[in-house]
Amino acid sequence: MVITEEFTLSTKGFCDIHNITEAVADKVKRSGLTDGIAVVFTPSATSAITTVEYESGMLADFEALFERIASQAWEYKHNLRWRDGNGFSHVRAALLGPSLSVPFSGGRLVLGTWQEIAFVDFDNRSRTRRIIVQMVGE
């Protein structure tokens, strides 16, 4: 069986990281499925989904990493074409990726002890973001 659900987040952009583990776990629990895979997807070119240990030091390190590998200060061809100033956010989102697959068993997500699901908004402005959770299982 396949069940598709979604929820929204209000974000600030500029590497705004949200712990969405509970929201995804709730969708799995409410689905009535016991065993399968949940795919968490952001339909956006400037945001991403990953797993992290969601604590302040790691979040600061994560933001610093992206500034080192895709700095906001650099010139991006995207900005020249569209004049929206968010070329860095597209590059960052492409590096991390828009989706994550997480198994579930007994109606619960199978995650490591410190592993949590994170949504990252890299854009250069606030937005309301959609998160799609598609569950395949029985």
Backbone as ProteinMPNN parsed JSONL, in Angstrom:
{"seq_chain_A": "MVITEEFTLSTKGFCDIHNITEAVADKVKRSGLTDGIAVVFTPSATSAITTVEYESGMLADFEALFERIASQAWEYKHNLRWRDGNGFSHVRAALLGPSLSVPFSGGRLVLGTWQEIAFVDFDNRSRTRRIIVQMVGE", "coords_chain_A": {"N_chain_A": [[0.843, -1.174, 0.0], [0.429, 2.275, -0.663], [0.756, 5.391, 0.817], [0.309, 8.841, 0.86], [1.212, 11.779, 2.445], [1.324, 15.169, 3.713], [2.901, 18.098, 5.161], [3.364, 21.467, 6.396], [5.919, 23.993, 6.83], [6.986, 26.989, 8.381], [9.597, 28.986, 7.424], [12.821, 30.644, 7.782], [14.879, 30.878, 6.003], [18.345, 31.059, 4.797], [19.954, 28.844, 5.752], [18.224, 27.731, 7.646], [17.359, 25.422, 9.951], [15.264, 22.717, 10.657], [13.977, 20.384, 12.942], [12.295, 17.669, 11.94], [11.55, 15.197, 12.696], [9.559, 14.209, 14.554], [7.182, 15.013, 13.281], [7.267, 13.52, 10.909], [7.328, 10.92, 11.996], [4.816, 10.897, 13.185], [3.162, 10.951, 10.922], [3.745, 8.433, 9.859], [2.844, 6.769, 11.963], [0.089, 7.415, 12.024], [-0.647, 6.454, 9.561], [-1.257, 3.794, 9.711], [0.199, 1.758, 8.692], [2.583, -0.826, 9.29], [5.132, -1.841, 8.654], [7.681, -0.805, 6.463], [8.787, 1.701, 4.128], [9.471, 5.108, 4.493], [9.452, 7.903, 2.512], [10.793, 11.034, 2.58], [10.307, 14.175, 1.291], [11.174, 17.28, -0.201], [9.567, 19.529, -2.228], [11.249, 21.521, -3.717], [13.768, 23.703, -4.959], [15.592, 24.951, -3.402], [15.873, 23.96, -0.88], [16.438, 21.244, 1.475], [16.633, 17.797, 2.641], [17.819, 15.842, 5.325], [19.693, 13.713, 7.633], [20.651, 14.348, 10.979], [22.52, 14.876, 14.046], [20.66, 16.57, 16.083], [21.633, 19.153, 17.555], [22.86, 22.153, 19.125], [25.649, 22.767, 18.669], [26.346, 21.09, 16.496], [24.537, 22.067, 14.602], [25.494, 24.682, 14.223], [28.04, 24.073, 13.216], [27.282, 22.819, 10.852], [26.038, 24.879, 9.393], [28.282, 26.582, 9.11], [29.929, 24.931, 7.568], [28.55, 24.872, 5.085], [28.806, 27.529, 4.358], [31.501, 27.606, 3.837], [31.76, 25.854, 1.639], [29.944, 26.686, -0.291], [29.708, 29.645, -0.52], [27.793, 32.521, 0.398], [28.798, 34.903, -0.464], [30.062, 34.589, -2.9], [30.117, 34.984, -6.503], [27.447, 34.007, -8.524], [26.307, 32.494, -11.48], [23.605, 32.044, -11.772], [22.486, 34.13, -10.277], [23.119, 36.312, -11.898], [21.513, 35.814, -14.081], [18.823, 35.673, -13.057], [18.64, 37.602, -11.059], [17.941, 37.266, -8.37], [19.511, 36.678, -6.225], [19.906, 34.224, -4.939], [21.605, 32.163, -5.708], [23.533, 30.706, -4.279], [21.912, 29.23, -2.563], [20.625, 27.385, -4.205], [22.804, 25.818, -5.053], [23.699, 24.76, -2.591], [21.41, 23.289, -1.779], [21.312, 21.403, -3.838], [23.631, 19.956, -3.316], [23.042, 18.652, -0.886], [20.517, 17.428, -1.246], [17.05, 16.618, -2.08], [15.55, 14.655, -0.749], [14.915, 11.857, 1.499], [15.094, 8.515, 2.496], [13.583, 6.495, 4.902], [13.44, 3.605, 6.792], [10.647, 1.923, 8.374], [9.419, 0.094, 11.163], [7.206, -1.958, 12.926], [5.502, 0.188, 13.05], [7.081, 2.33, 13.688], [9.666, 4.742, 13.094], [12.883, 3.724, 11.951], [15.607, 4.742, 13.251], [18.927, 5.829, 14.113], [20.408, 6.187, 17.428], [21.093, 8.948, 17.916], [20.196, 10.1, 15.661], [18.294, 12.253, 13.719], [15.643, 13.561, 11.683], [16.091, 16.168, 9.459], [15.009, 19.241, 8.084], [16.228, 21.579, 5.827], [16.302, 24.927, 5.048], [17.677, 26.718, 2.578], [17.27, 29.049, 1.188], [17.177, 32.649, 0.433], [15.282, 34.07, 1.809], [12.274, 34.282, 3.816], [9.869, 31.633, 3.878], [6.962, 29.551, 3.236], [7.066, 26.191, 3.492], [6.475, 23.074, 1.876], [6.364, 19.702, 2.918], [6.623, 16.498, 1.806], [5.515, 13.289, 2.674], [5.839, 10.122, 1.777], [4.658, 6.927, 2.168], [5.421, 3.55, 1.874], [4.303, 0.401, 2.313], [3.136, -2.203, 4.541]], "CA_chain_A": [[0.0, 0.0, 0.0], [1.139, 3.554, -0.712], [0.014, 6.499, 1.418], [1.049, 10.094, 0.733], [0.766, 12.847, 3.34], [2.214, 16.33, 3.698], [2.749, 19.132, 6.175], [4.078, 22.688, 6.018], [6.791, 24.66, 7.797], [7.357, 28.386, 8.139], [11.056, 29.026, 7.545], [13.464, 31.955, 7.677], [15.947, 30.838, 5.008], [19.734, 31.213, 5.25], [20.356, 27.642, 6.502], [17.276, 27.54, 8.741], [17.266, 23.968, 10.103], [14.129, 22.295, 11.48], [13.872, 18.968, 13.273], [10.961, 17.232, 11.519], [11.423, 13.775, 13.044], [8.259, 13.911, 15.16], [6.123, 15.185, 12.28], [7.33, 12.356, 10.018], [6.923, 9.76, 12.797], [3.371, 10.994, 13.346], [2.543, 10.539, 9.652], [3.89, 6.972, 9.774], [1.955, 6.18, 12.959], [-1.302, 7.616, 11.604], [-0.915, 5.746, 8.306], [-1.737, 2.444, 9.985], [1.169, 0.799, 8.174], [3.494, -1.247, 10.347], [6.484, -2.059, 8.14], [7.866, -0.268, 5.118], [9.743, 2.786, 3.926], [8.918, 6.461, 4.368], [10.279, 8.834, 1.748], [10.526, 12.42, 2.969], [10.705, 14.924, 0.101], [10.826, 18.694, -0.297], [9.423, 19.951, -3.625], [11.88, 22.827, -3.738], [15.146, 23.704, -5.464], [16.446, 25.7, -2.475], [15.83, 23.349, 0.447], [16.935, 19.881, 1.465], [16.295, 16.904, 3.746], [18.952, 14.995, 5.715], [19.678, 13.324, 9.036], [21.692, 14.994, 11.777], [22.319, 14.924, 15.484], [20.083, 17.911, 16.172], [22.074, 19.896, 18.745], [23.311, 23.488, 18.718], [27.008, 22.752, 18.12], [26.305, 20.505, 15.164], [23.82, 22.979, 13.712], [26.431, 25.764, 13.901], [29.063, 23.488, 12.341], [26.634, 22.539, 9.571], [25.901, 26.17, 8.718], [29.636, 27.024, 8.759], [30.387, 24.088, 6.461], [27.958, 25.321, 3.822], [29.387, 28.83, 3.993], [32.832, 27.325, 3.28], [31.739, 25.148, 0.35], [29.095, 27.418, -1.241], [29.563, 30.916, 0.177], [26.832, 33.523, -0.076], [29.551, 36.033, -1.005], [30.567, 34.314, -4.247], [29.256, 35.319, -7.641], [26.794, 32.845, -9.132], [25.689, 32.782, -12.787], [22.163, 32.065, -11.526], [22.126, 35.485, -9.836], [23.201, 37.206, -13.054], [20.359, 35.571, -14.951], [17.524, 35.897, -12.432], [18.715, 38.756, -10.156], [17.261, 36.991, -7.105], [20.515, 36.573, -5.178], [19.896, 32.971, -4.186], [22.398, 31.123, -6.375], [24.156, 29.868, -3.249], [20.922, 28.319, -1.978], [20.421, 26.296, -5.166], [23.983, 24.951, -4.996], [23.666, 24.056, -1.305], [20.327, 22.305, -1.798], [21.693, 20.325, -4.747], [24.646, 19.142, -2.646], [22.443, 17.85, 0.178], [19.467, 16.613, -1.849], [15.684, 16.944, -1.678], [14.777, 13.573, -0.143], [15.532, 10.894, 2.4], [14.292, 7.315, 2.733], [13.763, 5.975, 6.251], [12.594, 2.437, 7.042], [9.893, 1.865, 9.625], [9.088, -1.262, 11.587], [6.309, -1.853, 14.082], [4.872, 1.511, 13.023], [8.018, 3.347, 14.185], [10.841, 4.996, 12.266], [14.109, 3.049, 12.369], [16.677, 5.738, 13.237], [19.964, 5.633, 15.12], [20.199, 6.827, 18.725], [21.192, 10.412, 17.84], [19.824, 10.48, 14.302], [16.996, 12.885, 13.566], [15.388, 14.033, 10.329], [16.155, 17.63, 9.43], [14.691, 20.02, 6.888], [17.104, 22.752, 5.781], [15.922, 25.944, 4.065], [18.862, 27.48, 2.2], [16.937, 30.235, 0.392], [17.567, 33.94, 1.016], [14.104, 34.756, 2.335], [11.294, 33.443, 4.512], [8.933, 30.915, 3.011], [6.188, 28.436, 3.758], [7.568, 25.028, 2.752], [5.74, 21.808, 1.918], [7.135, 18.485, 3.088], [5.833, 15.339, 1.4], [5.928, 12.015, 3.266], [5.171, 9.014, 1.073], [4.95, 5.687, 2.848], [5.157, 2.33, 1.131], [4.423, -0.682, 3.287], [1.957, -3.031, 4.834]], "C_chain_A": [[0.894, 1.245, 0.0], [0.226, 4.64, -0.14], [0.888, 7.742, 1.342], [0.4, 11.162, 1.618], [1.699, 14.032, 3.168], [1.94, 17.226, 4.885], [3.558, 20.335, 5.727], [4.909, 23.208, 7.191], [6.926, 26.12, 7.408], [8.849, 28.488, 8.408], [11.579, 30.44, 7.323], [14.517, 32.019, 6.574], [17.318, 30.926, 5.646], [20.168, 30.081, 6.19], [19.508, 27.471, 7.766], [16.975, 26.043, 8.83], [16.141, 23.633, 11.084], [14.188, 20.797, 11.708], [12.443, 18.529, 12.945], [10.705, 15.767, 11.856], [10.042, 13.436, 13.588], [7.117, 14.028, 14.161], [6.09, 13.992, 11.322], [6.866, 11.105, 10.761], [5.409, 9.732, 12.994], [2.644, 10.556, 12.071], [2.608, 9.024, 9.491], [2.902, 6.297, 10.726], [0.496, 6.25, 12.514], [-1.664, 6.854, 10.326], [-1.524, 4.37, 8.538], [-0.82, 1.36, 9.428], [2.118, 0.409, 9.305], [4.934, -1.373, 9.873], [6.598, -1.534, 6.719], [8.946, 0.79, 5.081], [8.973, 4.091, 3.811], [9.919, 7.3, 3.586], [9.841, 10.239, 2.126], [11.123, 13.298, 1.88], [10.285, 16.381, 0.214], [10.74, 19.088, -1.774], [9.942, 21.381, -3.8], [13.302, 22.698, -4.252], [16.101, 24.435, -4.531], [16.35, 25.189, -1.036], [16.222, 21.887, 0.33], [16.464, 19.123, 2.703], [17.522, 16.044, 4.04], [18.708, 14.447, 7.112], [20.858, 13.989, 9.726], [21.491, 14.618, 13.243], [21.9, 16.371, 15.746], [20.44, 18.563, 17.505], [22.803, 21.139, 18.276], [24.717, 23.518, 18.124], [27.042, 22.198, 16.708], [25.612, 21.434, 14.173], [24.715, 24.146, 13.293], [27.524, 25.271, 12.962], [28.515, 23.275, 10.93], [26.506, 23.825, 8.745], [27.269, 26.689, 8.26], [30.199, 26.226, 7.589], [29.842, 24.596, 5.132], [28.463, 26.692, 3.408], [30.778, 28.636, 3.397], [32.769, 26.681, 1.901], [30.848, 25.805, -0.704], [28.722, 28.762, -0.605], [28.503, 31.822, -0.457], [27.539, 34.661, -0.802], [30.038, 35.819, -2.44], [29.586, 34.785, -5.31], [28.729, 34.03, -8.265], [26.136, 33.274, -10.436], [24.167, 32.861, -12.651], [21.71, 33.474, -11.133], [22.166, 36.478, -10.985], [21.977, 37.063, -13.949], [19.044, 36.024, -14.318], [17.483, 37.086, -11.471], [17.995, 38.534, -8.82], [18.215, 36.721, -5.949], [20.564, 35.26, -4.423], [20.64, 31.827, -4.89], [23.04, 30.172, -5.379], [23.176, 28.845, -2.698], [20.625, 27.145, -2.907], [21.579, 25.305, -5.124], [23.968, 24.129, -3.711], [22.597, 22.97, -1.287], [20.67, 21.124, -2.703], [22.731, 19.401, -4.111], [24.028, 18.192, -1.615], [21.343, 16.932, -0.34], [18.086, 16.859, -1.265], [14.934, 15.847, -0.932], [15.625, 12.65, 0.713], [14.574, 9.722, 2.539], [14.62, 6.773, 4.116], [12.868, 4.742, 6.417], [11.778, 2.624, 8.316], [9.489, 0.423, 9.884], [8.248, -1.156, 12.85], [5.65, -0.496, 14.185], [5.768, 2.638, 13.495], [9.195, 3.503, 13.236], [12.049, 4.256, 12.836], [15.255, 4.04, 12.168], [17.692, 5.388, 14.316], [19.686, 6.465, 16.361], [20.161, 8.351, 18.639], [20.705, 10.96, 16.498], [18.406, 11.049, 14.258], [16.865, 13.42, 12.138], [15.321, 15.557, 10.349], [15.77, 18.17, 8.06], [15.568, 21.267, 6.942], [16.632, 23.686, 4.673], [17.145, 26.815, 3.793], [18.528, 28.795, 1.501], [17.298, 31.521, 1.14], [16.367, 34.76, 1.481], [13.203, 33.759, 3.054], [10.342, 32.811, 3.516], [8.037, 30.006, 3.847], [6.549, 27.25, 2.879], [6.655, 23.823, 2.954], [6.731, 20.662, 2.091], [6.203, 17.325, 2.745], [6.394, 14.109, 2.09], [5.128, 10.928, 2.55], [5.631, 7.7, 1.702], [4.529, 4.506, 1.994], [5.332, 1.189, 2.125], [3.151, -1.467, 3.44], [1.585, -2.923, 6.29]], "O_chain_A": [[1.973, 1.252, 0.592], [-0.922, 4.788, -0.559], [2.062, 7.71, 1.712], [-0.803, 11.407, 1.54], [2.752, 13.909, 2.543], [0.896, 17.134, 5.531], [4.349, 20.241, 4.788], [4.646, 22.911, 8.357], [6.973, 26.446, 6.221], [9.318, 28.124, 9.486], [10.899, 31.303, 6.768], [14.997, 33.103, 6.243], [17.453, 30.876, 6.869], [20.682, 30.329, 7.281], [20.023, 27.109, 8.823], [16.409, 25.462, 7.905], [16.069, 24.182, 12.183], [14.422, 20.029, 10.776], [11.493, 18.965, 13.594], [9.752, 15.167, 11.357], [9.418, 12.477, 13.134], [6.184, 13.227, 14.191], [5.015, 13.51, 10.964], [6.094, 10.315, 10.217], [4.795, 8.666, 12.971], [1.626, 9.868, 12.14], [1.646, 8.4, 9.042], [2.204, 5.36, 10.337], [-0.24, 5.268, 12.612], [-2.841, 6.634, 10.041], [-2.222, 3.839, 7.674], [-1.043, 0.174, 9.67], [2.42, 1.225, 10.176], [5.86, -1.045, 10.615], [5.732, -1.78, 5.88], [9.884, 0.785, 5.878], [7.956, 4.171, 3.122], [11.089, 7.394, 3.956], [8.668, 10.591, 2.007], [12.309, 13.185, 1.573], [9.182, 16.686, 0.668], [11.732, 18.99, -2.496], [9.171, 22.319, -4.005], [13.965, 21.691, -4.006], [17.292, 24.536, -4.823], [16.702, 25.897, -0.093], [16.328, 21.35, -0.773], [15.971, 19.707, 3.668], [18.188, 15.572, 3.119], [17.655, 14.68, 7.707], [21.923, 14.169, 9.136], [20.438, 14.111, 13.632], [22.716, 17.286, 15.637], [19.659, 18.532, 18.457], [23.309, 21.179, 17.154], [24.948, 24.239, 17.154], [27.687, 22.764, 15.825], [26.055, 21.57, 13.033], [24.695, 24.553, 12.132], [27.895, 25.97, 12.019], [29.205, 23.523, 9.941], [26.824, 23.849, 7.557], [27.397, 27.183, 7.139], [30.869, 26.782, 6.719], [30.589, 24.734, 4.164], [28.539, 26.984, 2.214], [31.196, 29.417, 2.542], [33.64, 26.934, 1.068], [30.984, 25.51, -1.891], [27.578, 28.983, -0.207], [28.347, 31.872, -1.678], [26.944, 35.313, -1.661], [30.39, 36.783, -3.12], [28.395, 34.959, -5.054], [29.483, 33.086, -8.501], [25.477, 34.313, -10.485], [23.519, 33.652, -13.336], [20.676, 33.953, -11.6], [21.341, 37.389, -11.046], [21.469, 38.04, -14.5], [18.238, 36.686, -14.972], [16.398, 37.536, -11.103], [17.502, 39.483, -8.211], [17.775, 36.554, -4.811], [21.199, 35.179, -3.372], [20.324, 30.657, -4.678], [23.086, 28.964, -5.612], [23.561, 27.716, -2.396], [20.398, 26.029, -2.44], [21.365, 24.093, -5.155], [24.202, 22.921, -3.749], [22.851, 21.855, -0.831], [20.356, 19.979, -2.379], [22.708, 18.192, -4.344], [24.459, 17.045, -1.497], [21.248, 15.78, 0.083], [17.952, 17.257, -0.108], [13.797, 16.065, -0.515], [16.855, 12.658, 0.663], [13.368, 9.921, 2.685], [15.789, 6.609, 4.465], [11.659, 4.829, 6.203], [12.159, 3.375, 9.214], [9.251, -0.356, 8.961], [8.546, -0.358, 13.738], [5.277, -0.065, 15.276], [5.31, 3.764, 13.688], [9.666, 2.53, 12.647], [12.218, 4.171, 14.053], [15.802, 4.165, 11.072], [17.364, 4.736, 15.307], [18.827, 7.347, 16.345], [19.284, 8.979, 19.231], [20.802, 12.16, 16.243], [17.451, 10.411, 14.7], [17.865, 13.694, 11.474], [14.596, 16.155, 11.145], [16.155, 17.627, 7.025], [15.645, 21.934, 7.973], [16.567, 23.297, 3.507], [17.595, 27.557, 4.666], [19.433, 29.589, 1.245], [17.673, 31.492, 2.312], [16.426, 35.988, 1.541], [13.359, 32.546, 2.911], [10.049, 33.371, 2.46], [8.321, 29.731, 5.013], [6.363, 27.294, 1.663], [6.136, 23.585, 4.046], [7.802, 20.656, 1.485], [5.126, 17.19, 3.326], [7.607, 13.899, 2.099], [3.91, 10.83, 2.698], [6.824, 7.402, 1.761], [3.421, 4.47, 1.46], [6.403, 1.035, 2.712], [2.237, -1.415, 2.618], [0.619, -3.548, 6.728]]}, "name": "protein", "num_of_chains": 1, "seq": "MVITEEFTLSTKGFCDIHNITEAVADKVKRSGLTDGIAVVFTPSATSAITTVEYESGMLADFEALFERIASQAWEYKHNLRWRDGNGFSHVRAALLGPSLSVPFSGGRLVLGTWQEIAFVDFDNRSRTRRIIVQMVGE"}
